Amino acid sequence: MGRMSRAMKARDNKLRKVAAAVIERQGKVLVARRRPGLVAGGLWEFPGGKVEEGEDVEKCLARELEEELGVRARVGDFLCSVPFVGSSASFELVVHRAELRSDAFRLTDHDEVRWLEPAEMDESLFSKPDRPVVRMLAGRRVPGTRREGRGA
C-alpha cells in the first residue's frame, strides 16, 4: 500500500496533547525562548510541554512549569485549544491560564523569559503552534481548526 499523508495520519490517530500556559501579570504575558539546538530553538513560546499518558492537562502544566522554568504555578481556566499538523509533529495545543507562585526562574529548555504585552508580540518570532494564541491574545484572531503551516 502507499504511504499515508500527514493529514490522513492525524485524522486516523488521536492527536497527542501538548499543554501551554498563558501567565499574565499587570497586562503582560510570560513568554520563553527555546534554547538553540532544541526543536524550535530560538523561537518564543508559551511555556508548557507534552501531556504524558494518563496525565491531565492541569497536572502536566504544573509539572512542566516546575521542570522547565523552575517555578511553581496554580493552573487556572481553559483558554483555548489549537490543532497543529506540521512536518515533524502533529498535536493539539491545549492552553490554560496560570498564575505563578514563585518568581525565581531556573531555565532548562529556554535561554530567556520575558513579560510582553500581547500587542507587542511578533508572531513570526513564535513557534508555529503558538502563533494562533498570539493572535488571539492580541485580538487579531481567535484560534480555530485552521492548520498552521509546517514544522515547529
DRENDO-1510 file (C-alpha; in Angstrom, 1 decimal, always signed):
<recs>
REC; n; res; u; v; w
REC; 1; MET; +0.0; +0.0; +0.0 .
REC; 2; GLY; +1.0; +3.6; -0.4 .
REC; 3; ARG; +2.2; +6.0; +2.3 .
REC; 4; MET; -0.3; +7.9; +4.4 .
REC; 5; SER; -0.2; +11.7; +4.2 .
REC; 6; ARG; +0.3; +13.7; +7.5 .
REC; 7; ALA; -3.4; +14.8; +7.3 .
REC; 8; MET; -4.6; +11.2; +7.0 .
REC; 9; LYS; -2.4; +10.1; +9.9 .
REC; 10; ALA; -3.7; +13.0; +12.0 .
REC; 11; ARG; -7.3; +12.1; +11.1 .
REC; 12; ASP; -6.9; +8.4; +11.8 .
REC; 13; ASN; -5.0; +8.8; +15.0 .
REC; 14; LYS; -5.9; +10.7; +18.1 .
REC; 15; LEU; -3.7; +13.8; +18.3 .
REC; 16; ARG; -1.3; +13.9; +21.1 .
REC; 17; LYS; -1.9; +16.8; +23.6 .
REC; 18; VAL; +0.6; +19.5; +24.4 .
REC; 19; ALA; -0.2; +21.9; +27.2 .
REC; 20; ALA; +0.7; +25.6; +27.3 .
REC; 21; ALA; +0.3; +28.3; +29.9 .
REC; 22; VAL; -0.7; +31.9; +29.5 .
REC; 23; ILE; +0.6; +33.6; +32.6 .
REC; 24; GLU; -0.5; +37.2; +32.9 .
REC; 25; ARG; +0.8; +39.9; +35.2 .
REC; 26; GLN; +0.0; +43.6; +35.0 .
REC; 27; GLY; -1.2; +43.4; +31.4 .
REC; 28; LYS; +1.8; +41.4; +30.2 .
REC; 29; VAL; +2.2; +37.7; +29.4 .
REC; 30; LEU; +5.2; +35.5; +30.2 .
REC; 31; VAL; +6.9; +34.0; +27.1 .
REC; 32; ALA; +10.0; +31.8; +26.9 .
REC; 33; ARG; +12.6; +31.4; +24.1 .
REC; 34; ARG; +13.7; +27.9; +23.3 .
REC; 35; ARG; +17.4; +27.2; +23.6 .
REC; 36; PRO; +19.3; +26.8; +20.3 .
REC; 37; GLY; +19.7; +23.2; +19.3 .
REC; 38; LEU; +16.3; +22.1; +20.6 .
REC; 39; VAL; +13.2; +21.7; +18.4 .
REC; 40; ALA; +12.0; +25.3; +17.6 .
REC; 41; GLY; +15.3; +26.6; +19.1 .
REC; 42; GLY; +15.5; +30.4; +19.1 .
REC; 43; LEU; +11.7; +30.8; +18.8 .
REC; 44; TRP; +9.4; +32.1; +21.6 .
REC; 45; GLU; +6.6; +30.0; +23.1 .
REC; 46; PHE; +4.1; +29.9; +25.9 .
REC; 47; PRO; +5.7; +27.6; +28.5 .
REC; 48; GLY; +4.4; +24.0; +28.8 .
REC; 49; GLY; +5.0; +20.6; +27.4 .
REC; 50; LYS; +3.8; +17.2; +26.4 .
REC; 51; VAL; +0.9; +15.6; +28.3 .
REC; 52; GLU; +2.0; +12.2; +29.5 .
REC; 53; GLU; -0.2; +9.1; +29.2 .
REC; 54; GLY; -2.9; +9.2; +31.9 .
REC; 55; GLU; -1.9; +12.7; +33.0 .
REC; 56; ASP; -4.5; +15.6; +32.9 .
REC; 57; VAL; -3.5; +18.9; +31.3 .
REC; 58; GLU; -3.6; +20.8; +34.6 .
REC; 59; LYS; -1.1; +18.4; +36.3 .
REC; 60; CYS; +1.0; +18.5; +33.2 .
REC; 61; LEU; +1.3; +22.3; +33.2 .
REC; 62; ALA; +2.2; +22.4; +36.8 .
REC; 63; ARG; +4.9; +19.7; +36.3 .
REC; 64; GLU; +6.3; +21.3; +33.1 .
REC; 65; LEU; +6.5; +24.8; +34.6 .
REC; 66; GLU; +8.5; +23.4; +37.5 .
REC; 67; GLU; +10.7; +21.3; +35.3 .
REC; 68; GLU; +11.4; +23.8; +32.6 .
REC; 69; LEU; +11.2; +27.1; +34.4 .
REC; 70; GLY; +11.8; +26.1; +38.0 .
REC; 71; VAL; +8.6; +27.9; +39.2 .
REC; 72; ARG; +5.5; +26.7; +41.0 .
REC; 73; ALA; +2.2; +27.7; +39.5 .
REC; 74; ARG; -1.5; +27.4; +40.0 .
REC; 75; VAL; -3.2; +26.3; +36.8 .
REC; 76; GLY; -6.4; +28.1; +36.1 .
REC; 77; ASP; -9.2; +28.1; +33.5 .
REC; 78; PHE; -9.0; +26.6; +30.0 .
REC; 79; LEU; -8.4; +29.3; +27.4 .
REC; 80; CYS; -8.3; +27.6; +24.0 .
REC; 81; SER; -7.3; +24.6; +22.0 .
REC; 82; VAL; -5.3; +24.7; +18.7 .
REC; 83; PRO; -4.9; +21.6; +16.5 .
REC; 84; PHE; -1.5; +21.6; +14.8 .
REC; 85; VAL; -0.3; +19.5; +11.9 .
REC; 86; GLY; +3.3; +20.0; +10.9 .
REC; 87; SER; +6.0; +18.2; +9.0 .
REC; 88; SER; +7.7; +16.8; +12.1 .
REC; 89; ALA; +4.8; +16.6; +14.6 .
REC; 90; SER; +1.0; +16.8; +14.9 .
REC; 91; PHE; -0.7; +17.6; +18.2 .
REC; 92; GLU; -3.5; +19.5; +20.0 .
REC; 93; LEU; -2.1; +22.6; +21.9 .
REC; 94; VAL; -4.3; +22.9; +25.0 .
REC; 95; VAL; -3.9; +26.4; +26.6 .
REC; 96; HIS; -4.8; +27.3; +30.2 .
REC; 97; ARG; -4.3; +30.4; +32.2 .
REC; 98; ALA; -1.9; +30.0; +35.1 .
REC; 99; GLU; -0.6; +32.1; +38.0 .
REC; 100; LEU; +3.0; +31.9; +39.3 .
REC; 101; ARG; +3.5; +31.1; +42.9 .
REC; 102; SER; +7.2; +31.9; +42.7 .
REC; 103; ASP; +9.4; +34.1; +40.5 .
REC; 104; ALA; +12.9; +32.5; +40.9 .
REC; 105; PHE; +13.3; +31.2; +37.3 .
REC; 106; ARG; +15.7; +28.3; +36.7 .
REC; 107; LEU; +15.7; +27.7; +33.0 .
REC; 108; THR; +16.4; +24.3; +31.4 .
REC; 109; ASP; +14.9; +24.2; +27.9 .
REC; 110; HIS; +14.9; +28.0; +27.5 .
REC; 111; ASP; +17.6; +30.7; +27.4 .
REC; 112; GLU; +15.4; +33.7; +28.2 .
REC; 113; VAL; +12.0; +34.7; +29.6 .
REC; 114; ARG; +10.2; +38.0; +29.0 .
REC; 115; TRP; +7.0; +39.7; +30.1 .
REC; 116; LEU; +5.4; +41.1; +26.9 .
REC; 117; GLU; +2.2; +43.0; +26.2 .
REC; 118; PRO; +0.1; +41.0; +23.7 .
REC; 119; ALA; +0.2; +43.9; +21.2 .
REC; 120; GLU; +4.0; +43.9; +21.1 .
REC; 121; MET; +4.3; +40.1; +20.4 .
REC; 122; ASP; +5.7; +39.5; +16.9 .
REC; 123; GLU; +4.0; +36.2; +16.0 .
REC; 124; SER; +6.8; +35.4; +13.4 .
REC; 125; LEU; +9.2; +35.0; +16.3 .
REC; 126; PHE; +7.0; +32.4; +18.0 .
REC; 127; SER; +6.8; +28.7; +17.2 .
REC; 128; LYS; +4.1; +27.9; +14.7 .
REC; 129; PRO; +1.8; +26.1; +17.1 .
REC; 130; ASP; +1.8; +29.2; +19.4 .
REC; 131; ARG; +1.1; +31.7; +16.7 .
REC; 132; PRO; -2.8; +31.4; +16.8 .
REC; 133; VAL; -2.6; +32.0; +20.6 .
REC; 134; VAL; -0.5; +35.2; +20.0 .
REC; 135; ARG; -3.2; +36.4; +17.5 .
REC; 136; MET; -6.0; +35.6; +20.0 .
REC; 137; LEU; -4.3; +37.4; +22.9 .
REC; 138; ALA; -3.6; +40.5; +20.6 .
REC; 139; GLY; -7.3; +40.4; +19.4 .
REC; 140; ARG; -6.2; +39.6; +15.9 .
REC; 141; ARG; -7.9; +36.2; +15.5 .
REC; 142; VAL; -9.5; +33.5; +17.7 .
REC; 143; PRO; -7.8; +30.1; +17.4 .
REC; 144; GLY; -9.8; +27.6; +15.5 .
REC; 145; THR; -9.3; +24.5; +13.5 .
REC; 146; ARG; -7.2; +26.0; +10.7 .
REC; 147; ARG; -3.9; +24.2; +10.3 .
REC; 148; GLU; -0.8; +26.3; +10.7 .
REC; 149; GLY; +1.9; +25.6; +8.1 .
REC; 150; ARG; +4.7; +23.2; +8.6 .
REC; 151; GLY; +7.3; +22.4; +11.3 .
REC; 152; ALA; +7.5; +23.5; +14.8 .
</recs>
